[in-house]
């Protein structure tokens, strides 16, 4: 992902999508949308950006439908927030993000 946040701030990101290609695409799409709301660069705004992306991703993972059963992860009985959860462990995404000023 490459996104020009402002005249002086650029965002570069790579998402591995070990939970599937749709997970990395989801993260890429939403980090761009969310970063457009940043007016100034600070630790507070970066925390906001990554917390927003994390919350969006968790909601996406919880509601993601299994292709075979057409049930989402909650309907299938998976506990997304429990330690060692199958949802978090199997459909996550690691991201490397660089901000250049």
N, CA, C and O atoms as CSV, one atom per row, in Angstrom:
chain,resi,resn,atom,element,x,y,z
A,1,UNK,N,N,0.850,-1.174,0.000
A,1,UNK,CA,C,0.000,0.000,0.000
A,1,UNK,C,C,0.892,1.232,0.000
A,1,UNK,O,O,1.888,1.287,0.722
A,2,UNK,N,N,0.541,2.193,-0.790
A,2,UNK,CA,C,1.168,3.509,-0.753
A,2,UNK,C,C,0.052,4.527,-0.671
A,2,UNK,O,O,-0.890,4.493,-1.464
A,3,UNK,N,N,0.156,5.440,0.295
A,3,UNK,CA,C,-0.870,6.462,0.432
A,3,UNK,C,C,-0.224,7.768,0.860
A,3,UNK,O,O,0.574,7.800,1.797
A,4,UNK,N,N,-0.569,8.825,0.180
A,4,UNK,CA,C,-0.107,10.155,0.577
A,4,UNK,C,C,-1.157,10.724,1.528
A,4,UNK,O,O,-2.254,11.097,1.110
A,5,UNK,N,N,-0.804,10.786,2.814
A,5,UNK,CA,C,-1.738,11.256,3.831
A,5,UNK,C,C,-1.903,12.770,3.745
A,5,UNK,O,O,-3.013,13.291,3.856
A,6,UNK,N,N,-0.796,13.461,3.548
A,6,UNK,CA,C,-0.818,14.920,3.417
A,6,UNK,C,C,0.343,15.314,2.514
A,6,UNK,O,O,1.015,14.463,1.932
A,7,UNK,N,N,0.562,16.602,2.410
A,7,UNK,CA,C,1.635,17.106,1.566
A,7,UNK,C,C,2.997,16.551,2.002
A,7,UNK,O,O,3.869,16.298,1.170
A,8,UNK,N,N,3.169,16.363,3.335
A,8,UNK,CA,C,4.454,15.941,3.866
A,8,UNK,C,C,4.487,14.516,4.413
A,8,UNK,O,O,5.565,14.026,4.748
A,9,UNK,N,N,3.356,13.841,4.516
A,9,UNK,CA,C,3.312,12.532,5.169
A,9,UNK,C,C,2.883,11.445,4.181
A,9,UNK,O,O,1.860,11.565,3.507
A,10,UNK,N,N,3.677,10.396,4.113
A,10,UNK,CA,C,3.390,9.265,3.245
A,10,UNK,C,C,3.307,7.990,4.074
A,10,UNK,O,O,4.060,7.823,5.033
A,11,UNK,N,N,2.409,7.103,3.715
A,11,UNK,CA,C,2.239,5.831,4.399
A,11,UNK,C,C,2.544,4.703,3.429
A,11,UNK,O,O,2.009,4.660,2.321
A,12,UNK,N,N,3.408,3.791,3.856
A,12,UNK,CA,C,3.706,2.579,3.105
A,12,UNK,C,C,3.347,1.405,4.003
A,12,UNK,O,O,3.682,1.422,5.188
A,13,UNK,N,N,2.681,0.396,3.479
A,13,UNK,CA,C,2.292,-0.750,4.309
A,13,UNK,C,C,2.304,-2.035,3.495
A,13,UNK,O,O,1.978,-2.048,2.308
A,14,UNK,N,N,2.690,-3.115,4.168
A,14,UNK,CA,C,2.641,-4.458,3.595
A,14,UNK,C,C,1.909,-5.339,4.594
A,14,UNK,O,O,2.248,-5.357,5.777
A,15,UNK,N,N,0.906,-6.067,4.122
A,15,UNK,CA,C,0.129,-6.977,4.967
A,15,UNK,C,C,0.286,-8.390,4.434
A,15,UNK,O,O,0.063,-8.637,3.249
A,16,UNK,N,N,0.675,-9.333,5.314
A,16,UNK,CA,C,0.923,-10.697,4.850
A,16,UNK,C,C,-0.356,-11.500,4.648
A,16,UNK,O,O,-0.378,-12.419,3.829
A,17,UNK,N,N,-1.407,-11.178,5.367
A,17,UNK,CA,C,-2.678,-11.866,5.161
A,17,UNK,C,C,-2.598,-13.364,5.363
A,17,UNK,O,O,-3.104,-14.128,4.541
A,18,UNK,N,N,-1.954,-13.806,6.472
A,18,UNK,CA,C,-1.850,-15.250,6.686
A,18,UNK,C,C,-3.221,-15.884,6.914
A,18,UNK,O,O,-3.347,-17.108,6.956
A,19,UNK,N,N,-4.239,-15.048,7.060
A,19,UNK,CA,C,-5.605,-15.545,7.152
A,19,UNK,C,C,-6.303,-15.572,5.797
A,19,UNK,O,O,-7.496,-15.865,5.717
A,20,UNK,N,N,-5.574,-15.271,4.751
A,20,UNK,CA,C,-6.151,-15.271,3.417
A,20,UNK,C,C,-5.969,-13.932,2.738
A,20,UNK,O,O,-5.787,-12.902,3.386
A,21,UNK,N,N,-6.020,-13.970,1.446
A,21,UNK,CA,C,-5.806,-12.758,0.645
A,21,UNK,C,C,-6.847,-11.682,0.961
A,21,UNK,O,O,-6.541,-10.490,0.921
A,22,UNK,N,N,-8.079,-12.104,1.276
A,22,UNK,CA,C,-9.124,-11.114,1.563
A,22,UNK,C,C,-8.818,-10.345,2.838
A,22,UNK,O,O,-9.240,-9.197,2.980
A,23,UNK,N,N,-8.093,-10.955,3.767
A,23,UNK,CA,C,-7.736,-10.269,5.011
A,23,UNK,C,C,-6.717,-9.169,4.730
A,23,UNK,O,O,-6.860,-8.054,5.231
A,24,UNK,N,N,-5.691,-9.471,3.935
A,24,UNK,CA,C,-4.705,-8.438,3.620
A,24,UNK,C,C,-5.316,-7.331,2.770
A,24,UNK,O,O,-4.967,-6.162,2.936
A,25,UNK,N,N,-6.217,-7.681,1.866
A,25,UNK,CA,C,-6.906,-6.645,1.072
A,25,UNK,C,C,-7.780,-5.767,1.965
A,25,UNK,O,O,-7.840,-4.550,1.788
A,26,UNK,N,N,-8.454,-6.398,2.923
A,26,UNK,CA,C,-9.293,-5.661,3.872
A,26,UNK,C,C,-8.432,-4.640,4.624
A,26,UNK,O,O,-8.798,-3.468,4.719
A,27,UNK,N,N,-7.294,-5.083,5.156
A,27,UNK,CA,C,-6.411,-4.182,5.911
A,27,UNK,C,C,-5.898,-3.048,5.033
A,27,UNK,O,O,-5.887,-1.891,5.452
A,28,UNK,N,N,-5.481,-3.372,3.838
A,28,UNK,CA,C,-4.967,-2.351,2.924
A,28,UNK,C,C,-6.034,-1.303,2.609
A,28,UNK,O,O,-5.763,-0.103,2.638
A,29,UNK,N,N,-7.236,-1.764,2.312
A,29,UNK,CA,C,-8.337,-0.851,1.976
A,29,UNK,C,C,-8.667,0.054,3.165
A,29,UNK,O,O,-8.858,1.258,2.998
A,30,UNK,N,N,-8.732,-0.524,4.351
A,30,UNK,CA,C,-9.167,0.251,5.511
A,30,UNK,C,C,-8.077,1.127,6.107
A,30,UNK,O,O,-8.392,2.143,6.727
A,31,UNK,N,N,-6.809,0.773,5.945
A,31,UNK,CA,C,-5.776,1.667,6.454
A,31,UNK,C,C,-5.718,2.923,5.586
A,31,UNK,O,O,-5.438,4.013,6.086
A,32,UNK,N,N,-5.979,2.774,4.306
A,32,UNK,CA,C,-6.008,3.944,3.419
A,32,UNK,C,C,-7.195,4.834,3.774
A,32,UNK,O,O,-7.035,6.046,3.920
A,33,UNK,N,N,-8.387,4.245,3.914
A,33,UNK,CA,C,-9.577,5.034,4.275
A,33,UNK,C,C,-9.381,5.751,5.601
A,33,UNK,O,O,-9.683,6.939,5.718
A,34,UNK,N,N,-8.882,5.043,6.591
A,34,UNK,CA,C,-8.715,5.621,7.920
A,34,UNK,C,C,-7.614,6.668,7.956
A,34,UNK,O,O,-7.744,7.675,8.652
A,35,UNK,N,N,-6.533,6.449,7.220
A,35,UNK,CA,C,-5.417,7.402,7.250
A,35,UNK,C,C,-5.791,8.738,6.625
A,35,UNK,O,O,-5.171,9.756,6.934
A,36,UNK,N,N,-6.791,8.754,5.754
A,36,UNK,CA,C,-7.225,10.014,5.139
A,36,UNK,C,C,-7.849,10.963,6.160
A,36,UNK,O,O,-7.985,12.157,5.894
A,37,UNK,N,N,-8.231,10.435,7.333
A,37,UNK,CA,C,-8.839,11.250,8.379
A,37,UNK,C,C,-7.800,11.920,9.273
A,37,UNK,O,O,-8.153,12.739,10.122
A,38,UNK,N,N,-6.528,11.583,9.093
A,38,UNK,CA,C,-5.465,12.146,9.924
A,38,UNK,C,C,-5.127,13.553,9.451
A,38,UNK,O,O,-4.832,13.776,8.277
A,39,UNK,N,N,-5.176,14.487,10.377
A,39,UNK,CA,C,-4.836,15.885,10.058
A,39,UNK,C,C,-3.402,16.216,10.465
A,39,UNK,O,O,-2.706,16.947,9.760
A,40,UNK,N,N,-2.958,15.670,11.614
A,40,UNK,CA,C,-1.604,15.914,12.082
A,40,UNK,C,C,-0.997,14.587,12.507
A,40,UNK,O,O,-1.710,13.663,12.900
A,41,UNK,N,N,0.317,14.502,12.425
A,41,UNK,CA,C,1.019,13.286,12.795
A,41,UNK,C,C,1.442,13.375,14.254
A,41,UNK,O,O,2.182,14.281,14.640
A,42,UNK,N,N,0.977,12.447,15.050
A,42,UNK,CA,C,1.367,12.376,16.452
A,42,UNK,C,C,1.203,10.937,16.919
A,42,UNK,O,O,0.608,10.113,16.224
A,43,UNK,N,N,1.725,10.648,18.078
A,43,UNK,CA,C,1.552,9.305,18.634
A,43,UNK,C,C,0.068,9.030,18.848
A,43,UNK,O,O,-0.398,7.912,18.631
A,44,UNK,N,N,-0.664,10.038,19.269
A,44,UNK,CA,C,-2.107,9.883,19.506
A,44,UNK,C,C,-2.840,9.510,18.209
A,44,UNK,O,O,-3.680,8.610,18.212
A,45,UNK,N,N,-2.530,10.189,17.117
A,45,UNK,CA,C,-3.222,9.881,15.856
A,45,UNK,C,C,-2.800,8.516,15.309
A,45,UNK,O,O,-3.613,7.819,14.702
A,46,UNK,N,N,-1.547,8.131,15.516
A,46,UNK,CA,C,-1.107,6.811,15.054
A,46,UNK,C,C,-1.771,5.711,15.886
A,46,UNK,O,O,-2.183,4.685,15.345
A,47,UNK,N,N,-1.872,5.924,17.194
A,47,UNK,CA,C,-2.595,4.960,18.036
A,47,UNK,C,C,-4.039,4.841,17.580
A,47,UNK,O,O,-4.582,3.738,17.503
A,48,UNK,N,N,-4.663,5.972,17.279
A,48,UNK,CA,C,-6.053,5.966,16.797
A,48,UNK,C,C,-6.150,5.142,15.513
A,48,UNK,O,O,-7.048,4.314,15.368
A,49,UNK,N,N,-5.215,5.375,14.577
A,49,UNK,CA,C,-5.240,4.682,13.286
A,49,UNK,C,C,-5.135,3.165,13.457
A,49,UNK,O,O,-5.915,2.412,12.874
A,50,UNK,N,N,-4.171,2.728,14.257
A,50,UNK,CA,C,-3.968,1.284,14.404
A,50,UNK,C,C,-5.043,0.631,15.256
A,50,UNK,O,O,-5.391,-0.525,15.019
A,51,UNK,N,N,-5.577,1.344,16.243
A,51,UNK,CA,C,-6.708,0.800,17.012
A,51,UNK,C,C,-7.941,0.673,16.132
A,51,UNK,O,O,-8.665,-0.319,16.218
A,52,UNK,N,N,-8.185,1.664,15.289
A,52,UNK,CA,C,-9.332,1.614,14.376
A,52,UNK,C,C,-9.192,0.420,13.422
A,52,UNK,O,O,-10.145,-0.330,13.213
A,53,UNK,N,N,-8.009,0.254,12.852
A,53,UNK,CA,C,-7.788,-0.866,11.933
A,53,UNK,C,C,-7.955,-2.203,12.661
A,53,UNK,O,O,-8.552,-3.136,12.122
A,54,UNK,N,N,-7.437,-2.290,13.860
A,54,UNK,CA,C,-7.556,-3.529,14.641
A,54,UNK,C,C,-9.021,-3.862,14.927
A,54,UNK,O,O,-9.434,-5.013,14.782
A,55,UNK,N,N,-9.804,-2.865,15.333
A,55,UNK,CA,C,-11.225,-3.089,15.612
A,55,UNK,C,C,-11.994,-3.484,14.358
A,55,UNK,O,O,-12.836,-4.381,14.401
A,56,UNK,N,N,-11.713,-2.826,13.253
A,56,UNK,CA,C,-12.375,-3.173,11.989
A,56,UNK,C,C,-12.040,-4.597,11.576
A,56,UNK,O,O,-12.911,-5.345,11.133
A,57,UNK,N,N,-10.766,-4.968,11.725
A,57,UNK,CA,C,-10.339,-6.313,11.348
A,57,UNK,C,C,-10.999,-7.360,12.236
A,57,UNK,O,O,-11.449,-8.388,11.730
A,58,UNK,N,N,-11.070,-7.129,13.549
A,58,UNK,CA,C,-11.712,-8.096,14.439
A,58,UNK,C,C,-13.179,-8.285,14.065
A,58,UNK,O,O,-13.667,-9.415,14.032
A,59,UNK,N,N,-13.884,-7.198,13.784
A,59,UNK,CA,C,-15.285,-7.315,13.358
A,59,UNK,C,C,-15.402,-8.101,12.063
A,59,UNK,O,O,-16.299,-8.931,11.918
A,60,UNK,N,N,-14.502,-7.845,11.122
A,60,UNK,CA,C,-14.484,-8.564,9.851
A,60,UNK,C,C,-14.257,-10.056,10.085
A,60,UNK,O,O,-14.940,-10.892,9.493
A,61,UNK,N,N,-13.291,-10.390,10.956
A,61,UNK,CA,C,-12.958,-11.794,11.213
A,61,UNK,C,C,-14.092,-12.527,11.911
A,61,UNK,O,O,-14.357,-13.694,11.622
A,62,UNK,N,N,-14.760,-11.840,12.827
A,62,UNK,CA,C,-15.867,-12.463,13.552
A,62,UNK,C,C,-17.011,-12.785,12.600
A,62,UNK,O,O,-17.630,-13.844,12.710
A,63,UNK,N,N,-17.297,-11.885,11.671
A,63,UNK,CA,C,-18.447,-12.042,10.783
A,63,UNK,C,C,-18.110,-12.747,9.468
A,63,UNK,O,O,-19.003,-13.018,8.666
A,64,UNK,N,N,-16.825,-13.045,9.243
A,64,UNK,CA,C,-16.400,-13.702,8.012
A,64,UNK,C,C,-17.076,-15.071,7.890
A,64,UNK,O,O,-17.076,-15.856,8.838
A,65,UNK,N,N,-17.644,-15.347,6.731
A,65,UNK,CA,C,-18.364,-16.605,6.506
A,65,UNK,C,C,-17.434,-17.695,5.996
A,65,UNK,O,O,-16.559,-17.447,5.167
A,66,UNK,N,N,-17.636,-18.895,6.498
A,66,UNK,CA,C,-16.932,-20.069,5.998
A,66,UNK,C,C,-17.509,-20.409,4.629
A,66,UNK,O,O,-18.729,-20.438,4.466
A,67,UNK,N,N,-16.662,-20.664,3.655
A,67,UNK,CA,C,-17.142,-20.920,2.284
A,67,UNK,C,C,-17.992,-22.185,2.181
A,67,UNK,O,O,-18.925,-22.244,1.381
A,68,UNK,N,N,-17.672,-23.194,2.988
A,68,UNK,CA,C,-18.417,-24.454,2.913
A,68,UNK,C,C,-19.745,-24.394,3.660
A,68,UNK,O,O,-20.780,-24.794,3.127
A,69,UNK,N,N,-19.713,-23.893,4.899
A,69,UNK,CA,C,-20.924,-23.929,5.738
A,69,UNK,C,C,-21.787,-22.687,5.602
A,69,UNK,O,O,-22.967,-22.711,5.953
A,70,UNK,N,N,-21.209,-21.594,5.093
A,70,UNK,CA,C,-21.877,-20.302,4.995
A,70,UNK,C,C,-22.273,-19.752,6.375
A,70,UNK,O,O,-23.178,-18.925,6.482
A,71,UNK,N,N,-21.588,-20.219,7.426
A,71,UNK,CA,C,-21.795,-19.687,8.770
A,71,UNK,C,C,-20.633,-18.767,9.101
A,71,UNK,O,O,-19.496,-19.016,8.699
A,72,UNK,N,N,-20.929,-17.692,9.845
A,72,UNK,CA,C,-19.819,-16.852,10.273
A,72,UNK,C,C,-19.134,-17.508,11.467
A,72,UNK,O,O,-19.618,-18.512,11.992
A,73,UNK,N,N,-18.015,-16.945,11.893
A,73,UNK,CA,C,-17.216,-17.560,12.951
A,73,UNK,C,C,-17.964,-17.672,14.271
A,73,UNK,O,O,-17.761,-18.641,15.002
A,74,UNK,N,N,-18.815,-16.720,14.595
A,74,UNK,CA,C,-19.601,-16.793,15.825
A,74,UNK,C,C,-20.653,-17.891,15.707
A,74,UNK,O,O,-20.855,-18.659,16.648
A,75,UNK,N,N,-21.323,-17.971,14.560
A,75,UNK,CA,C,-22.332,-19.015,14.338
A,75,UNK,C,C,-21.705,-20.413,14.387
A,75,UNK,O,O,-22.371,-21.390,14.729
A,76,UNK,N,N,-20.422,-20.494,14.042
A,76,UNK,CA,C,-19.723,-21.780,14.069
A,76,UNK,C,C,-19.244,-22.153,15.467
A,76,UNK,O,O,-18.707,-23.241,15.674
A,77,UNK,N,N,-19.438,-21.248,16.427
A,77,UNK,CA,C,-19.066,-21.536,17.810
A,77,UNK,C,C,-17.643,-21.183,18.181
A,77,UNK,O,O,-17.179,-21.560,19.258
A,78,UNK,N,N,-16.931,-20.463,17.313
A,78,UNK,CA,C,-15.574,-20.054,17.654
A,78,UNK,C,C,-15.618,-18.833,18.558
A,78,UNK,O,O,-16.452,-17.946,18.376
A,79,UNK,N,N,-14.737,-18.790,19.513
A,79,UNK,CA,C,-14.671,-17.669,20.450
A,79,UNK,C,C,-13.538,-16.740,20.019
A,79,UNK,O,O,-12.371,-17.042,20.265
A,80,UNK,N,N,-13.862,-15.616,19.382
A,80,UNK,CA,C,-12.818,-14.776,18.793
A,80,UNK,C,C,-11.892,-14.095,19.782
A,80,UNK,O,O,-10.784,-13.721,19.398
A,81,UNK,N,N,-12.284,-13.916,21.027
A,81,UNK,CA,C,-11.441,-13.181,21.962
A,81,UNK,C,C,-10.797,-14.072,23.009
A,81,UNK,O,O,-10.058,-13.577,23.859
A,82,UNK,N,N,-11.057,-15.371,22.971
A,82,UNK,CA,C,-10.457,-16.282,23.942
A,82,UNK,C,C,-8.986,-16.501,23.593
A,82,UNK,O,O,-8.607,-16.439,22.423
A,83,UNK,N,N,-8.180,-16.750,24.582
A,83,UNK,CA,C,-6.761,-17.024,24.331
A,83,UNK,C,C,-6.621,-18.238,23.427
A,83,UNK,O,O,-7.298,-19.245,23.630
A,84,UNK,N,N,-5.753,-18.149,22.437
A,84,UNK,CA,C,-5.553,-19.256,21.513
A,84,UNK,C,C,-6.736,-19.489,20.601
A,84,UNK,O,O,-6.925,-20.595,20.092
A,85,UNK,N,N,-7.534,-18.459,20.390
A,85,UNK,CA,C,-8.734,-18.575,19.571
A,85,UNK,C,C,-8.411,-18.992,18.146
A,85,UNK,O,O,-7.438,-18.520,17.559
A,86,UNK,N,N,-9.224,-19.869,17.598
A,86,UNK,CA,C,-9.040,-20.283,16.207
A,86,UNK,C,C,-9.237,-19.098,15.269
A,86,UNK,O,O,-8.576,-19.012,14.235
A,87,UNK,N,N,-10.145,-18.181,15.622
A,87,UNK,CA,C,-10.385,-17.020,14.764
A,87,UNK,C,C,-9.131,-16.169,14.681
A,87,UNK,O,O,-8.655,-15.870,13.585
A,88,UNK,N,N,-8.598,-15.781,15.812
A,88,UNK,CA,C,-7.433,-14.898,15.826
A,88,UNK,C,C,-6.215,-15.616,15.265
A,88,UNK,O,O,-5.454,-15.030,14.496
A,89,UNK,N,N,-6.019,-16.882,15.641
A,89,UNK,CA,C,-4.826,-17.605,15.221
A,89,UNK,C,C,-4.826,-17.958,13.733
A,89,UNK,O,O,-3.758,-18.020,13.124
A,90,UNK,N,N,-5.981,-18.188,13.142
A,90,UNK,CA,C,-5.990,-18.703,11.777
A,90,UNK,C,C,-6.342,-17.684,10.703
A,90,UNK,O,O,-6.104,-17.940,9.523
A,91,UNK,N,N,-6.891,-16.557,11.068
A,91,UNK,CA,C,-7.295,-15.609,10.025
A,91,UNK,C,C,-6.771,-14.197,10.266
A,91,UNK,O,O,-7.401,-13.222,9.859
A,92,UNK,N,N,-5.649,-14.089,10.909
A,92,UNK,CA,C,-5.084,-12.780,11.211
A,92,UNK,C,C,-4.301,-12.196,10.058
A,92,UNK,O,O,-4.336,-12.686,8.930
A,93,UNK,N,N,-3.593,-11.131,10.383
A,93,UNK,CA,C,-2.802,-10.443,9.375
A,93,UNK,C,C,-1.692,-9.669,10.081
A,93,UNK,O,O,-1.952,-8.908,11.013
A,94,UNK,N,N,-0.466,-9.865,9.635
A,94,UNK,CA,C,0.648,-9.099,10.165
A,94,UNK,C,C,0.904,-7.938,9.214
A,94,UNK,O,O,0.942,-8.116,7.997
A,95,UNK,N,N,1.076,-6.762,9.774
A,95,UNK,CA,C,1.317,-5.597,8.932
A,95,UNK,C,C,2.613,-4.900,9.300
A,95,UNK,O,O,2.953,-4.784,10.478
A,96,UNK,N,N,3.322,-4.444,8.308
A,96,UNK,CA,C,4.492,-3.582,8.484
A,96,UNK,C,C,4.134,-2.240,7.865
A,96,UNK,O,O,3.847,-2.142,6.672
A,97,UNK,N,N,4.158,-1.219,8.696
A,97,UNK,CA,C,3.727,0.105,8.246
A,97,UNK,C,C,4.852,1.092,8.482
A,97,UNK,O,O,5.449,1.120,9.558
A,98,UNK,N,N,5.139,1.902,7.477
A,98,UNK,CA,C,6.155,2.940,7.577
A,98,UNK,C,C,5.512,4.268,7.246
A,98,UNK,O,O,4.831,4.405,6.229
A,99,UNK,N,N,5.730,5.246,8.107
A,99,UNK,CA,C,5.280,6.611,7.831
A,99,UNK,C,C,6.516,7.448,7.522
A,99,UNK,O,O,7.480,7.448,8.287
A,100,UNK,N,N,6.484,8.151,6.415
A,100,UNK,CA,C,7.618,9.022,6.051
A,100,UNK,C,C,7.139,10.461,6.102
A,100,UNK,O,O,6.095,10.820,5.558
A,101,UNK,N,N,7.933,11.261,6.769
A,101,UNK,CA,C,7.595,12.692,6.922
A,101,UNK,C,C,8.617,13.518,6.191
A,101,UNK,O,O,8.529,14.746,6.186
